[in-house]
Amino acid sequence: MEKRIKAADIVRDIREGLSDIELMAKYNLTLKGFLSLLRRSLEAKILDPSEIATRFASYEEILIDDSRTIPRFKIQESIQIQEYKRPDIQGLLTEISENGVRIQGISGRPGDIKTLAVSARESLGINPLVFEAECKWSSREPSGTVFAGYETKRVLKGDFSELVSCVAKQNAEEEGSFLESEDPTESLDLASCLIEDVTESGSFSFRGIRKTWFGKLLQVLPIPALLIGEDSHVTFSNKSCERMTNASNGSLIGRQFSSLFINEKTAAEAQEILEKVFSTRKRHSYLGVLEINGNKMWGRISFQSVRMGVDRSVLVLIEDLTYEKEQLIRNQEHQQELRNEIAERKKVEQFLRESEEKYRSLVENAPLGIISVARDGTIIAANPTFLKIIGCVGDKFEKACILKLFGDSGARTLFRNCMEQQSVLCEEIPFTGAGGNAFVLRILSTPLVDQSGETIGCQAVVEDYTEQKKSQEILLQTARLRAIGEMASGAAHNFNNVLQIVMGNSQMALTHLEWNNLLEIKKNLTNIVESARLGAETVKRLQDFSRTESLETHGRKVFDLSKTAAEAVEMTRTWWQGMAERQGLSITLWTELETSCPVLGMENELFEVVVNLIKNAVEALAGPGRIVVRSEARDRSVILQVQDNGIGIPSENLGHIFAPFWTTKGTQGTGMGLSSSYGIVKRHGGEISVRSRQGEGSIFTVVLPLVSRRESCTQVGLKEQLDFRLNILVVDDIEQIVNSLHEALTIRNQTVFRALSGSQALEIFEHHQIDLVICDLGMSEMNGWQIAERIEAISRTRGASRPSFILLTGWGSEVSAFDRHKHPVDHVLEKPVDLNELLNAISGLVTKKQV
């Protein structure tokens, strides 16, 4: 129900001396209502200002009638305002009332009419607003900030009262502000609220404030609170302030208020605000950094004028915003980092797009085939060159066709190993294209790894290496043939020695036969057999050295690398000695070979390695010099070294020394010797390296896996008897060979049938039960392969298993594994056949059949 109070009654009670408390109690008024009533009485000239001068510090505290009284509510959240016709002129609303606004940043002269606009604010629920306002006052503070008061004249768009209500509601929620239209900036008369603590003179002692309920209220506030006297010194501090600053009880009392701030500038700004609050009685807030007893804090400082009788003070509330400030700074830094990251990402994306276009162009136009392979081995992309290499015609990318073509090759295994090992692999793969053409592909496969380290596929570069492979083989064969020519005199020398031994021992055997000296005859015959074996090995060396293909895996055996090295030295002796003598030089070559260095591999290939290294060492000697060939078994390895004191290798050439076709000998060299040796050693699971210094010679080192002694070859004595009896068919077009084998097998209790041609052999096989066939490969009427096939066909017709078949040949190293598996042949022996080796082969086949 609305209250109606007669002004005459108020004036009468004031003149009768009633105090403020008595008047508010009598008419049931709040302090603000009472002050509003007095102001209206003064404005109506019902009451003279002198009659209430003793109650308040000054007349201005109540009578504020200029244009600055238009704003009523302080705006807590920043609201931007701008001139409607000039949006570049912008400011901030700081205060607002029902009929006007206070603006920071937009100046004006009293009487100016401006059209102002406020944008929509969803956080406050404000819709767009446009209105005309008249400037009432304008001022500029010492800091340069411009403030101006505008009175609302006409609303062009939106609802002005809506903005006032939203601001008032926000103030009520955040600060507990009154919604009455009375001036909220007036100082509070605490003495009138605390009559039990007021002295007889109407004043109040700050020293006793802790005993009052107001002091107790300040003490329990959760935020620091200070009372600052008119001399700018602290008169009171609550417990929250002391806890925050680690100050002892009352230690802040008497300190200069400006001394609480971190630097002179901040202290001066805070002191200026304090003095303004004392003079204007208006609330104010300030953001700054305080430092109390060494503790720094970023805080929001609120200033509120209070009055206790005749004593005036400013209540200072400190809100610690250090954490919020740090979070704000972090957020700003994070936002800046995000902006930088976004900008950088855009640059990277642009770069990636450009790189992708360049990469696509390079791949599409590359002269080599390029493919991408998924984790499961599926080919997911291929450039035109690759499709052309494998014979896929047309523009359509036939994945199924490509997979089918690669299915029977070693490409899939290469891709799988590349991804599993996460390493770059390069191999030469034999391949049959879509048109049935056979050629060689050289594939370099590189793994593709994601950020987590997982292999997601691989990328491969494919090159048609057929012509290069042929050229390489031709050069390698040329180098071998050149070496054979150079070693021919050495081979002839060895054969002359062999023939000399055979002739001498044969003559001595005849002599001892006349004397009936059987022991000496046996000794002479043993020397003849051993010399024949040495001659056969010399021929085999030359045959193997001139081959264009490597022996298959089944041709590997355990042998003594030291013995092989010694044979290589002897085979090349006449060559390097003769070359040195022709040039008038003196070359010394000696060996330091350990007696037993067993390795597993292809002896002819490692023989070639030793020959290449000796040849390379001889060519490195610019004058008289020495060469050392040494071997030893160390730990689990066999080490072979060839050392010379020649011209050495420049350091810049060491990285190319094993590369194919690389040579420093000009037209005199092919660049294949050391490259071929490198490949042979790698295939044997070993390593080859060089240590050299220009002018001081070189040392080439080959390291191969050592074979345990029990795996080493042991010489088996000649079998006197066999533990079984067989019907054996011996076939050869040379009668002396047939007769010698017939005699050797017959005396060991075997039944032997002799044939000098293929037709004769088949006729014998038709009429007799044959358990084993020993047949020569090269015969005029019918060769060994054909005889083996005919015998198998006859056995199949009979419904019986075919007999075991041993093939004899003078070209054993030329018989490939393909030929052996293609024909029904169980074993291949090279001529001249060692009888003990033949007997061991027969025993092995019999044992295999029994199992």
CORMO-V596108 format. One record per residue. N is the residue number from 1. PSI is psi in whole degrees, 0 to 359 (* if undefined). Layout:
n = <N:N>
psi = <PSI:PSI>
//
This chain:
n = <1:2:3:4:5:6:7:8:9:10:11:12:13:14:15:16:17:18:19:20:21:22:23:24:25:26:27:28:29:30:31:32:33:34:35:36:37:38:39:40:41:42:43:44:45:46:47:48:49:50:51:52:53:54:55:56:57:58:59:60:61:62:63:64:65:66:67:68:69:70:71:72:73:74:75:76:77:78:79:80:81:82:83:84:85:86:87:88:89:90:91:92:93:94:95:96:97:98:99:100:101:102:103:104:105:106:107:108:109:110:111:112:113:114:115:116:117:118:119:120:121:122:123:124:125:126:127:128:129:130:131:132:133:134:135:136:137:138:139:140:141:142:143:144:145:146:147:148:149:150:151:152:153:154:155:156:157:158:159:160:161:162:163:164:165:166:167:168:169:170:171:172:173:174:175:176:177:178:179:180:181:182:183:184:185:186:187:188:189:190:191:192:193:194:195:196:197:198:199:200:201:202:203:204:205:206:207:208:209:210:211:212:213:214:215:216:217:218:219:220:221:222:223:224:225:226:227:228:229:230:231:232:233:234:235:236:237:238:239:240:241:242:243:244:245:246:247:248:249:250:251:252:253:254:255:256:257:258:259:260:261:262:263:264:265:266:267:268:269:270:271:272:273:274:275:276:277:278:279:280:281:282:283:284:285:286:287:288:289:290:291:292:293:294:295:296:297:298:299:300:301:302:303:304:305:306:307:308:309:310:311:312:313:314:315:316:317:318:319:320:321:322:323:324:325:326:327:328:329:330:331:332:333:334:335:336:337:338:339:340:341:342:343:344:345:346:347:348:349:350:351:352:353:354:355:356:357:358:359:360:361:362:363:364:365:366:367:368:369:370:371:372:373:374:375:376:377:378:379:380:381:382:383:384:385:386:387:388:389:390:391:392:393:394:395:396:397:398:399:400:401:402:403:404:405:406:407:408:409:410:411:412:413:414:415:416:417:418:419:420:421:422:423:424:425:426:427:428:429:430:431:432:433:434:435:436:437:438:439:440:441:442:443:444:445:446:447:448:449:450:451:452:453:454:455:456:457:458:459:460:461:462:463:464:465:466:467:468:469:470:471:472:473:474:475:476:477:478:479:480:481:482:483:484:485:486:487:488:489:490:491:492:493:494:495:496:497:498:499:500:501:502:503:504:505:506:507:508:509:510:511:512:513:514:515:516:517:518:519:520:521:522:523:524:525:526:527:528:529:530:531:532:533:534:535:536:537:538:539:540:541:542:543:544:545:546:547:548:549:550:551:552:553:554:555:556:557:558:559:560:561:562:563:564:565:566:567:568:569:570:571:572:573:574:575:576:577:578:579:580:581:582:583:584:585:586:587:588:589:590:591:592:593:594:595:596:597:598:599:600:601:602:603:604:605:606:607:608:609:610:611:612:613:614:615:616:617:618:619:620:621:622:623:624:625:626:627:628:629:630:631:632:633:634:635:636:637:638:639:640:641:642:643:644:645:646:647:648:649:650:651:652:653:654:655:656:657:658:659:660:661:662:663:664:665:666:667:668:669:670:671:672:673:674:675:676:677:678:679:680:681:682:683:684:685:686:687:688:689:690:691:692:693:694:695:696:697:698:699:700:701:702:703:704:705:706:707:708:709:710:711:712:713:714:715:716:717:718:719:720:721:722:723:724:725:726:727:728:729:730:731:732:733:734:735:736:737:738:739:740:741:742:743:744:745:746:747:748:749:750:751:752:753:754:755:756:757:758:759:760:761:762:763:764:765:766:767:768:769:770:771:772:773:774:775:776:777:778:779:780:781:782:783:784:785:786:787:788:789:790:791:792:793:794:795:796:797:798:799:800:801:802:803:804:805:806:807:808:809:810:811:812:813:814:815:816:817:818:819:820:821:822:823:824:825:826:827:828:829:830:831:832:833:834:835:836:837:838:839:840:841:842:843:844:845:846:847:848:849:850:851>
psi = <131:136:137:119:133:130:326:324:319:315:319:317:325:317:338:355:13:140:171:317:316:319:317:324:321:318:9:55:148:169:316:321:320:316:321:321:318:320:316:327:321:319:327:0:28:330:138:137:329:338:342:10:328:343:331:160:324:160:328:339:330:315:89:91:8:185:346:349:359:310:139:327:130:134:118:318:134:128:120:139:149:159:132:319:344:81:341:343:108:157:188:137:127:327:157:148:183:338:16:174:157:127:138:126:344:108:169:167:143:130:344:139:123:147:117:151:138:126:162:143:106:326:331:352:31:132:162:140:132:128:158:140:151:131:128:324:160:142:157:126:164:331:352:352:134:133:149:148:131:136:131:131:312:133:123:329:136:193:111:321:332:318:319:317:318:317:317:319:319:319:320:322:321:327:357:30:152:146:359:158:1:155:116:358:356:144:144:134:92:330:323:340:345:57:334:344:3:137:172:331:356:3:178:137:121:335:338:13:333:337:346:165:334:319:320:324:317:326:326:1:138:355:153:139:137:148:127:126:175:345:12:21:152:127:346:143:137:178:325:321:318:322:318:324:3:32:143:168:114:10:341:345:130:351:145:132:320:341:351:354:159:331:172:321:312:319:320:320:317:319:322:318:318:314:325:319:320:322:325:343:17:144:151:154:156:138:125:177:123:153:106:119:40:353:122:143:134:121:161:121:119:131:128:124:135:154:138:93:240:352:134:150:170:123:123:118:132:119:118:112:20:311:315:322:316:318:320:316:317:318:318:317:319:318:320:320:319:317:317:319:320:315:318:321:322:320:316:318:318:318:319:320:316:319:322:318:316:317:316:319:318:316:314:326:8:141:351:155:136:129:155:133:130:174:327:7:1:134:115:348:146:142:166:325:320:314:324:322:315:356:19:115:142:172:342:134:99:92:316:321:315:316:321:319:322:349:322:0:179:8:317:319:320:314:318:315:321:316:321:320:348:49:156:127:146:129:157:120:122:140:143:118:180:329:4:2:134:133:179:129:135:116:124:112:131:129:149:122:136:184:332:358:2:140:126:359:200:163:139:142:126:131:135:106:15:307:318:322:317:316:319:317:322:315:319:318:322:317:321:315:323:319:323:317:321:331:358:316:325:319:317:319:316:317:320:319:316:313:323:317:316:313:313:315:327:314:319:326:318:318:312:334:319:326:359:38:86:323:318:325:316:320:315:317:323:317:323:317:315:319:320:321:318:320:319:320:324:316:316:321:313:321:311:323:331:358:153:349:154:154:149:174:325:349:0:148:167:128:166:114:329:319:318:318:320:319:323:321:315:320:330:358:308:331:304:330:317:320:317:319:321:329:3:29:167:114:126:125:120:161:147:73:124:149:327:110:73:134:160:126:200:109:322:325:316:330:318:322:314:318:315:318:321:314:317:320:319:317:341:351:119:347:203:138:185:150:137:128:117:155:153:155:120:128:244:24:154:128:126:130:140:116:140:163:42:210:345:178:128:147:327:345:352:327:346:0:330:8:142:142:4:126:154:10:8:221:349:347:154:343:20:343:301:327:315:318:320:314:319:314:319:319:335:11:24:189:144:135:167:140:121:154:134:128:355:7:183:155:115:130:129:127:123:154:137:135:136:154:326:343:350:155:134:142:120:135:159:127:129:318:162:148:14:167:129:157:112:132:120:125:124:145:1:115:323:323:317:315:318:320:322:315:316:325:326:317:353:30:32:147:120:131:135:139:135:7:170:317:321:321:317:323:316:318:327:328:357:154:110:131:333:138:128:113:140:149:308:103:152:313:313:128:175:323:314:319:318:318:320:319:320:318:318:319:321:321:321:343:23:162:148:156:161:147:120:126:130:136:149:356:48:320:343:350:114:164:328:314:322:321:335:326:155:68:134:330:146:128:141:141:150:138:128:126:320:321:321:314:321:320:318:316:319:319:320:314:318:319:323:322:*>
//
